[in-house]
Amino acid sequence: MHERVAGFDLAVNGGVATLTVNRPGKHNALTLDMWLALPELMATVGTDPEVRVVVVTGAGSEAFSAGADIAEFAQVFSTPEGTARFNAAVRSGNRAVERCPKPTIAMIHGLCVGGGCGLALHCDLRFAGSGSRFGITPAKLGFVYPFEDTRRLVDHIGPARAKDLLFSGRLIGAAEALAIGLVDWVVGDTELGAAVKDYAATLCGLSQFSIQAAKCIVQSIQDGAQDGPQDGAAGGPGGGAETFLAHAARNADFVEGRDAFLAKRRPNFTWQGWDEEP
């Protein structure tokens, strides 16, 4: 499968959906139409039973994404209604990435700045090439970083380091981004694609029930739940931790995993979604 939607390319191969921000001539800057398109794109991969992992990346070699397209600002912020619409579109787009039931991986090369950094932070995991550069630059524009993006930034690197990046607008390299927790892995620029491909393949071979349940549980903890996942966390049945345990005890992947372990063979997991649960 391969399709182009509003500045994005979406391709599915071997259980991995790759969503590419495809505006290399603009350093993959994100337009209003692109933010508006993200929820439907993420719903497409989230409900496709053939997709097990989603990789988000940028076209070309210069940038993951330089953030919002500043060329649009005069138009989109010309009225209070336009400002509200843009802010809502960014919030909905990033939330769609965050709440996708499948694991999401940001594959980052080159510039990852502003709204591009926010998009990466809403992915589950971040792989960066060693030449990547990161920055949160609203202070250079007289603008304000969105609340949800700031929350994610603070969650990952802590309030003091978040303030440093927000106050100074400075760009940092991949090594510093790794040291402060902004990214999870740094590999050589030429090895980045292979590293992400190998990691995604590993996830594809494991139980999707376990992975999606884990994602839902972690999201619920981030949302402040005390006794287990509720509806809307990141897929899943809702209803608290006991519901997950009940599903785990009777789903086909658990039976297959148990039998494969006892037989000392590789398991063949087949679970594809909550809709098939009894």
C-alpha positions in Angstrom: 0.0 0.0 0.0 1.2 3.5 -0.8 -0.6 6.8 -0.8 0.0 10.5 -0.6 -2.2 12.7 1.5 -1.7 16.5 2.1 2.1 16.5 2.2 2.4 13.0 3.7 3.4 9.7 2.1 2.0 6.6 3.7 3.5 3.2 2.8 2.9 -0.2 4.4 5.4 -3.1 4.0 6.0 -6.2 6.1 3.7 -5.1 8.9 5.4 -1.6 9.2 3.6 1.5 8.2 5.9 4.4 7.3 4.4 7.9 7.5 6.8 10.4 5.8 6.5 14.1 6.1 7.2 14.9 2.4 8.1 18.5 1.9 11.9 18.3 1.7 12.1 21.7 -0.1 10.6 23.3 3.0 12.6 21.2 5.5 9.4 19.2 6.0 7.5 22.0 7.6 4.0 21.1 8.7 1.0 23.0 7.2 -2.4 23.4 8.6 -3.8 20.9 6.1 -1.2 18.4 7.2 -2.1 18.7 10.9 -5.8 18.4 9.8 -5.0 15.2 7.9 -3.0 13.4 10.7 -6.0 12.1 12.7 -7.4 10.2 9.6 -4.0 8.9 8.6 -3.4 7.6 12.1 -6.8 6.0 12.2 -6.0 4.3 8.9 -2.9 2.6 10.3 -4.4 2.1 13.7 -7.2 0.0 12.4 -5.3 -1.8 9.6 -4.8 -5.4 10.9 -1.7 -5.8 8.7 0.1 -2.9 10.5 2.0 -3.7 13.6 4.4 -0.8 13.9 4.2 2.8 12.7 7.4 4.7 11.8 7.2 8.5 11.4 10.0 10.2 9.5 10.9 13.1 7.1 11.7 13.0 3.4 15.2 13.8 2.3 18.3 14.1 4.4 18.1 17.6 5.8 15.2 17.4 8.3 12.7 15.3 10.2 10.6 18.4 10.4 11.4 22.1 10.9 8.0 22.5 12.6 5.0 24.6 11.6 5.2 26.3 8.2 5.9 29.9 9.1 4.9 31.1 5.6 1.3 30.3 6.7 1.3 32.3 9.9 0.1 35.6 8.5 -3.0 33.8 7.2 -3.8 31.2 9.8 -3.3 33.6 12.7 -5.2 36.5 11.1 -8.3 36.1 13.2 -9.1 34.6 16.6 -11.1 31.9 14.9 -8.1 31.0 12.6 -5.8 30.9 15.6 -8.2 28.6 17.5 -8.6 26.3 14.4 -4.8 26.0 14.0 -4.1 25.2 17.6 -6.9 22.6 17.7 -5.5 21.0 14.5 -2.1 20.7 16.0 -3.5 19.3 19.3 -5.7 16.8 17.4 -2.9 15.7 15.1 -0.4 15.1 17.9 -3.0 13.3 20.0 -3.9 11.0 17.2 -0.2 10.0 17.0 0.0 9.6 20.8 -3.2 7.5 21.0 -2.5 5.3 18.1 -2.9 1.7 19.5 0.2 0.5 17.5 3.7 1.4 18.7 5.0 4.5 17.0 8.7 5.2 16.3 10.1 8.6 15.2 13.1 8.1 12.9 14.9 11.5 13.1 17.6 12.8 10.9 18.7 16.4 10.4 16.6 19.2 11.9 13.9 18.4 14.4 12.6 21.8 15.6 9.5 23.3 17.2 6.4 21.5 16.0 8.5 18.8 14.5 10.0 18.1 17.9 6.5 18.1 19.3 5.5 15.5 16.7 8.4 13.3 17.6 7.7 13.6 21.3 4.2 12.3 20.7 5.6 9.1 19.3 6.3 6.2 21.7 10.1 6.0 20.9 12.7 8.2 19.2 15.7 7.0 17.1 18.0 9.8 16.0 20.9 9.9 13.6 24.1 11.2 15.1 24.0 14.4 13.0 20.5 15.4 14.1 19.8 18.7 15.7 16.9 19.6 18.0 15.4 22.9 19.2 12.3 24.5 20.6 12.4 28.0 19.1 9.2 30.0 19.8 11.3 32.6 21.7 13.0 33.5 18.4 9.5 34.2 16.9 7.7 35.8 19.7 5.4 32.8 19.9 4.4 30.3 22.6 4.9 26.5 22.5 1.6 24.6 22.7 0.7 23.2 26.2 0.6 19.6 25.2 3.9 19.8 23.4 5.4 21.5 26.5 3.9 18.8 28.8 5.5 16.1 26.7 8.8 18.0 26.8 8.7 18.3 30.6 7.7 14.6 30.9 10.8 13.6 29.0 13.6 16.0 30.1 12.3 17.6 33.3 11.2 21.2 34.0 14.7 22.8 34.2 16.0 21.4 30.9 12.6 22.2 29.3 12.9 25.8 30.4 16.5 25.9 29.1 15.4 24.9 25.6 12.3 27.0 25.7 14.0 30.1 27.0 17.1 30.0 24.9 15.8 28.5 21.6 19.2 26.9 21.2 19.8 23.9 19.0 21.3 20.8 20.6 23.0 17.9 19.0 22.0 14.2 19.1 24.4 13.4 21.9 23.0 16.0 24.2 19.4 15.0 23.2 20.2 11.5 24.3 21.9 12.5 27.5 18.8 14.6 28.6 16.2 12.0 27.5 14.8 13.8 24.5 15.6 10.8 22.3 16.0 7.1 23.2 18.7 5.9 20.7 21.4 7.6 18.7 23.0 5.8 15.8 25.2 6.8 12.9 23.3 8.7 10.2 24.0 6.0 7.7 22.8 3.2 10.1 19.6 4.9 11.2 17.3 3.3 8.7 18.6 -0.2 9.4 18.5 0.3 13.1 14.8 1.3 13.0 14.0 -1.5 10.5 15.5 -4.1 12.8 13.8 -2.8 15.9 10.4 -2.6 14.1 10.9 -6.2 12.9 11.5 -7.3 16.4 8.3 -5.7 17.6 6.4 -7.3 14.6 7.5 -10.7 15.7 6.2 -10.4 19.3 2.7 -10.6 20.7 0.7 -7.6 19.5 -1.8 -8.2 22.3 1.0 -7.7 24.9 2.5 -4.7 23.1 -0.8 -2.9 22.7 -1.9 -3.7 26.2 1.4 -2.4 27.5 1.0 0.8 25.5 -2.5 1.3 26.8 -1.5 0.8 30.4 1.5 3.2 30.2 -0.7 5.8 28.6 -3.3 5.4 31.4 -0.5 5.9 34.0 0.5 9.1 32.1 -3.1 10.2 32.2 -3.3 9.8 35.9 -5.3 6.6 36.2 -4.9 4.8 39.6 -6.3 1.3 39.0 -5.8 0.6 35.3 -6.6 1.7 31.8 -9.8 3.4 30.9 -11.4 4.1 27.6 -9.5 6.4 25.3 -6.0 5.8 26.7 -4.5 4.2 23.5 -6.9 1.5 22.3 -7.7 -1.4 24.5 -11.0 -2.5 26.1 -11.1 -0.1 29.0 -12.5 -1.2 32.4 -9.3 -1.3 34.5 -6.4 -3.6 35.0 -8.6 -6.7 35.8 -10.1 -6.4 32.3 -6.6 -6.7 30.8 -5.8 -9.7 32.9 -9.0 -11.4 31.9 -8.3 -10.8 28.3 -4.7 -12.0 28.7 -5.8 -15.3 30.3 -8.1 -16.3 27.4 -6.6 -14.7 24.3 -4.9 -16.9 21.6 -1.5 -15.3 21.9 -1.2 -16.3 25.6 -2.0 -19.9 24.7 0.4 -19.9 21.8 3.2 -18.3 23.9 2.7 -20.8 26.7 2.7 -23.8 24.4 5.7 -22.5 22.4 7.7 -21.9 25.6 7.0 -25.4 26.8 7.8 -26.9 23.4 11.0 -24.8 23.1 9.9 -23.4 19.7 9.4 -19.9 18.3 5.8 -18.7 18.9 3.5 -17.7 16.0 1.4 -15.0 17.5 -1.8 -14.2 15.6 -3.8 -11.7 17.7 -4.8 -8.7 15.5 -7.1 -6.5 17.6 -9.6 -6.1 20.4 -12.5 -6.7 18.1 -11.6 -10.4 17.9 -11.6 -10.8 21.7 -14.4 -13.1 23.0 
